[in-house]
């Protein structure tokens, strides 16, 4: 198990370094950062002074390693627009994004797993087809459109919930539904597939032949084994949610990491963009690593791969 964890750590570290290089290069290859910071009406002398002040006159390799060393120490510099340290901005916004992601994942899990179980038990019935239709719609429908629809129905028309902000728990209900529906189809279909495979296995037939009631067979024997891949998928989906929160937070005006990233992109605030991209990538890598470890603990056969 320790060898497996060590190999996965090496992979995670390699991916993190690759992401840092790609994000750094994409931002610097998108144009002259000094001109973007100075503005279109600045003079050549002002642009050159900004290039010197921000270290943009140094070789690209030196700039990367200087930025990476500072990032390892959680020093991402200062925001050009907000006039505050990037780490302070992230520390203020990150809890909102994590709360949204946790609520959305919890909602998706609570709905997807029972729906997948019911669809497997009622295979090829109208219930099964309805569950698959819900999954297809969830995969095909853009999250921002679904979020706007929720606002129109529940905030504008019915006035049950607020349309935006993050002042109370009510403000998280609609964005959690919009973001959770994005993850639900994959979890539901994986649960259904796993249940169908397990229900046709020999040990389930043996359990039924011993006279166990159907609920005991399904929940104590079948579901416990069918849900193993769903646990790993849930960790990966949480990483996707943190990255996808950029759109949802913008739609619902949540002051989280996604909204911060959007504001930074529209205002050419490169230190903030680099930090947000790196932090979301690191969270996703850690969650993927955690999913691999959990899978290996639940299924020892994976440790030899």
C-alpha positions as CSV (number, residue, x, y, z in Angstrom):
1,X,0.0,0.0,0.0
2,X,2.9,2.4,0.8
3,X,4.4,1.7,-2.6
4,X,1.1,2.5,-4.3
5,X,0.7,5.7,-2.4
6,X,4.3,6.7,-3.2
7,X,3.7,6.1,-6.9
8,X,0.5,8.1,-6.9
9,X,2.3,11.0,-5.1
10,X,4.9,11.1,-7.8
11,X,2.2,11.3,-10.4
12,X,0.4,14.0,-8.5
13,X,3.6,16.0,-8.1
14,X,4.4,15.7,-11.8
15,X,0.9,16.8,-12.8
16,X,1.1,19.8,-10.4
17,X,4.4,21.0,-11.9
18,X,3.0,20.6,-15.5
19,X,-0.1,22.6,-14.6
20,X,2.1,25.4,-13.1
21,X,4.2,25.5,-16.2
22,X,1.3,25.6,-18.6
23,X,-0.7,28.2,-16.7
24,X,2.4,30.4,-16.4
25,X,3.3,30.1,-20.0
26,X,-0.3,30.7,-21.3
27,X,-0.6,33.9,-19.4
28,X,2.7,35.2,-20.5
29,X,2.2,34.2,-24.2
30,X,-1.2,35.8,-24.3
31,X,0.4,39.2,-24.9
32,X,2.7,41.8,-23.4
33,X,1.8,41.9,-19.7
34,X,3.4,45.3,-19.2
35,X,1.2,46.9,-21.8
36,X,-1.9,45.2,-20.3
37,X,-1.0,46.5,-16.9
38,X,-0.2,50.0,-18.0
39,X,-3.2,50.3,-20.3
40,X,-3.6,51.3,-23.9
41,X,-3.0,55.0,-23.4
42,X,0.3,54.6,-21.6
43,X,3.6,55.8,-23.1
44,X,6.6,53.6,-24.0
45,X,8.5,54.9,-21.0
46,X,5.7,54.0,-18.6
47,X,5.4,50.5,-20.1
48,X,9.2,50.0,-19.8
49,X,9.1,51.2,-16.2
50,X,6.3,48.7,-15.4
51,X,8.2,46.0,-17.1
52,X,11.2,46.7,-14.8
53,X,9.0,47.1,-11.6
54,X,7.3,43.8,-12.1
55,X,10.4,41.9,-13.2
56,X,9.0,41.3,-16.7
57,X,12.3,42.3,-18.2
58,X,14.0,39.2,-16.8
59,X,14.3,35.8,-18.7
60,X,11.1,33.8,-18.8
61,X,12.7,30.8,-17.0
62,X,13.9,33.1,-14.1
63,X,10.4,34.6,-13.9
64,X,8.8,31.1,-13.6
65,X,11.1,29.8,-10.9
66,X,10.8,33.0,-9.0
67,X,7.0,32.8,-9.1
68,X,7.0,29.1,-8.3
69,X,9.3,29.5,-5.3
70,X,7.1,32.3,-4.0
71,X,3.9,30.2,-4.6
72,X,5.4,27.3,-2.6
73,X,5.6,29.8,0.3
74,X,2.0,30.8,-0.4
75,X,3.2,34.2,-1.6
76,X,1.4,35.0,-4.9
77,X,2.2,38.7,-4.9
78,X,-0.2,41.6,-4.9
79,X,-3.3,42.1,-7.0
80,X,-3.1,44.8,-9.7
81,X,-6.8,45.6,-9.4
82,X,-7.8,44.9,-5.8
83,X,-4.6,46.4,-4.3
84,X,-4.3,43.6,-1.8
85,X,-2.2,40.5,-1.4
86,X,-3.5,37.6,-3.6
87,X,-3.4,35.3,-0.6
88,X,-5.7,37.5,1.4
89,X,-8.2,37.6,-1.4
90,X,-8.0,33.8,-1.8
91,X,-8.4,33.2,2.0
92,X,-11.5,35.4,2.0
93,X,-13.1,33.8,-1.1
94,X,-12.1,30.1,-0.8
95,X,-14.5,29.2,2.1
96,X,-17.5,30.3,-0.1
97,X,-16.4,28.0,-3.0
98,X,-15.7,25.1,-0.7
99,X,-19.1,25.5,1.0
100,X,-20.8,25.6,-2.4
101,X,-18.9,22.5,-3.6
102,X,-19.6,20.5,-0.5
103,X,-23.3,21.3,-0.6
104,X,-23.6,20.6,-4.4
105,X,-21.7,17.2,-4.0
106,X,-23.9,16.3,-1.0
107,X,-27.1,17.1,-3.0
108,X,-25.9,15.2,-6.0
109,X,-25.0,12.1,-3.9
110,X,-28.3,12.1,-2.0
111,X,-30.2,12.2,-5.2
112,X,-28.0,10.2,-7.6
113,X,-27.3,7.0,-5.5
114,X,-31.0,6.3,-4.6
115,X,-32.0,7.1,-8.2
116,X,-29.4,4.8,-9.6
117,X,-30.4,2.0,-7.2
118,X,-34.1,2.3,-8.1
119,X,-33.3,2.4,-11.9
120,X,-31.2,-0.8,-11.5
121,X,-34.0,-2.6,-9.6
122,X,-36.6,-1.5,-12.0
123,X,-34.5,-2.1,-15.1
124,X,-36.2,-1.5,-18.5
125,X,-39.3,0.0,-16.8
126,X,-40.6,3.6,-17.1
127,X,-38.8,4.4,-13.8
128,X,-35.5,3.3,-15.4
129,X,-36.2,5.3,-18.5
130,X,-37.1,8.4,-16.5
131,X,-33.9,8.2,-14.5
132,X,-31.8,7.9,-17.7
133,X,-33.7,10.8,-19.2
134,X,-32.9,13.0,-16.2
135,X,-29.2,12.0,-16.5
136,X,-29.1,12.8,-20.2
137,X,-30.8,16.2,-19.7
138,X,-28.3,17.0,-16.9
139,X,-25.3,16.1,-19.1
140,X,-26.7,18.1,-22.1
141,X,-27.9,21.2,-20.3
142,X,-25.4,24.1,-19.7
143,X,-25.1,24.8,-16.0
144,X,-25.3,28.6,-16.6
145,X,-28.7,28.2,-18.4
146,X,-30.0,25.9,-15.7
147,X,-28.9,28.5,-13.1
148,X,-30.6,31.3,-14.9
149,X,-33.8,29.2,-15.1
150,X,-33.7,28.6,-11.4
151,X,-33.4,32.3,-10.7
152,X,-36.3,33.1,-13.0
153,X,-38.6,30.5,-11.4
154,X,-37.7,30.5,-7.7
155,X,-36.3,34.0,-7.2
156,X,-38.2,36.2,-9.6
157,X,-41.5,34.5,-10.2
158,X,-42.1,32.6,-6.9
159,X,-39.8,34.8,-4.8
160,X,-38.9,31.9,-2.5
161,X,-35.2,32.3,-2.5
162,X,-32.7,35.1,-3.2
163,X,-31.3,35.4,-6.7
164,X,-27.7,36.1,-5.6
165,X,-25.2,36.9,-2.9
166,X,-23.9,34.7,0.0
167,X,-25.2,36.4,3.1
168,X,-27.1,33.4,4.4
169,X,-27.7,29.7,3.8
170,X,-30.7,30.5,1.5
171,X,-28.3,32.1,-0.9
172,X,-26.5,28.8,-1.4
173,X,-29.6,26.7,-2.3
174,X,-30.1,27.6,-5.9
175,X,-26.4,27.6,-6.9
176,X,-25.9,24.2,-5.0
177,X,-28.8,22.8,-7.1
178,X,-27.4,24.1,-10.3
179,X,-23.9,22.8,-9.6
180,X,-25.1,19.6,-8.1
181,X,-27.2,18.7,-11.1
182,X,-24.0,18.9,-13.2
183,X,-22.5,16.0,-11.2
184,X,-25.6,13.9,-10.6
185,X,-25.9,12.2,-14.0
186,X,-22.5,10.5,-13.9
187,X,-23.0,9.3,-10.4
188,X,-26.4,8.0,-11.1
189,X,-25.4,6.1,-14.2
190,X,-22.3,4.6,-12.4
191,X,-24.5,3.5,-9.5
192,X,-27.0,1.9,-11.9
193,X,-24.3,0.1,-13.8
194,X,-22.7,-1.1,-10.6
195,X,-25.9,-2.3,-9.2
196,X,-26.9,-4.2,-12.4
197,X,-23.5,-5.9,-12.4
198,X,-23.7,-6.8,-8.7
199,X,-27.3,-8.0,-8.7
200,X,-26.4,-10.6,-11.4
201,X,-23.5,-12.0,-9.4
202,X,-23.4,-15.4,-7.7
203,X,-23.2,-14.2,-4.1
204,X,-26.4,-12.2,-4.6
205,X,-28.2,-15.2,-5.9
206,X,-26.8,-17.2,-2.9
207,X,-28.1,-14.5,-0.5
208,X,-31.6,-14.7,-2.0
209,X,-31.6,-18.5,-1.9
210,X,-30.9,-18.3,1.8
211,X,-34.2,-16.5,2.3
212,X,-32.9,-13.0,3.0
213,X,-35.4,-10.3,2.4
214,X,-35.0,-8.2,-0.7
215,X,-34.1,-4.9,1.2
216,X,-31.3,-6.7,3.0
217,X,-29.9,-8.1,-0.2
218,X,-30.0,-4.8,-1.9
219,X,-28.7,-2.5,0.8
220,X,-26.4,-4.7,2.9
221,X,-24.9,-6.8,0.1
222,X,-25.3,-5.3,-3.3
223,X,-25.1,-1.6,-2.7
224,X,-22.0,-1.8,-0.5
225,X,-20.0,-3.3,-3.4
226,X,-21.7,-1.3,-6.2
227,X,-21.0,2.1,-4.5
228,X,-17.2,1.6,-4.4
229,X,-16.5,3.4,-7.8
230,X,-19.0,6.1,-6.9
231,X,-16.9,7.0,-3.8
232,X,-13.9,7.6,-6.1
233,X,-16.1,9.5,-8.6
234,X,-17.5,11.8,-5.9
235,X,-13.9,13.0,-5.0
236,X,-13.2,13.7,-8.7
237,X,-16.6,15.4,-9.2
238,X,-15.8,17.7,-6.3
239,X,-12.7,18.8,-8.1
240,X,-14.7,19.5,-11.2
241,X,-17.2,21.5,-9.2
242,X,-14.5,23.7,-7.8
243,X,-13.3,24.5,-11.3
244,X,-16.8,24.8,-12.7
245,X,-17.8,27.2,-9.9
246,X,-16.5,30.1,-12.0
247,X,-19.7,30.1,-14.1
248,X,-22.1,29.4,-11.3
249,X,-20.6,32.0,-8.9
250,X,-20.8,34.5,-11.7
251,X,-24.5,33.7,-12.4
252,X,-25.5,33.9,-8.7
253,X,-23.0,36.7,-7.7
254,X,-21.4,34.6,-5.0
255,X,-18.2,36.1,-3.7
256,X,-16.1,33.0,-4.0
257,X,-13.0,31.8,-5.8
258,X,-14.8,31.5,-9.1
259,X,-16.1,35.1,-9.0
260,X,-12.7,36.3,-8.1
261,X,-11.2,34.4,-11.1
262,X,-13.8,36.0,-13.4
263,X,-13.1,39.5,-12.1
264,X,-9.3,38.9,-12.4
265,X,-9.7,37.7,-16.0
266,X,-11.8,40.6,-17.1
267,X,-9.4,43.1,-15.5
268,X,-6.1,41.5,-16.6
269,X,-5.2,40.8,-13.0
270,X,-2.6,38.2,-13.8
271,X,-1.3,37.4,-10.3
272,X,-4.8,36.5,-9.2
273,X,-5.5,34.4,-12.3
274,X,-2.3,32.5,-11.9
275,X,-3.0,31.8,-8.2
276,X,-6.6,30.7,-8.7
277,X,-5.7,28.4,-11.6
278,X,-2.9,26.8,-9.5
279,X,-5.0,26.4,-6.4
280,X,-7.9,24.8,-8.2
281,X,-5.6,22.5,-10.0
282,X,-3.9,21.5,-6.8
283,X,-7.3,20.8,-5.1
284,X,-8.3,18.7,-8.1
285,X,-5.0,16.7,-8.0
286,X,-5.3,16.1,-4.3
287,X,-8.9,14.9,-4.6
288,X,-7.9,12.6,-7.5
289,X,-5.1,11.2,-5.4
290,X,-7.5,10.7,-2.5
291,X,-9.9,8.9,-4.8
292,X,-7.1,6.6,-6.0
293,X,-6.1,5.8,-2.4
294,X,-9.7,5.1,-1.3
295,X,-10.2,2.8,-4.3
296,X,-7.0,0.9,-3.4
297,X,-8.2,0.5,0.2
298,X,-11.6,-0.7,-0.9
299,X,-10.3,-3.0,-3.7
300,X,-6.8,-4.4,-3.0
301,X,-6.5,-5.6,-6.7
302,X,-5.8,-2.0,-7.7
303,X,-2.7,-1.8,-5.6
304,X,-0.7,-3.9,-8.1
305,X,-1.5,-1.7,-11.1
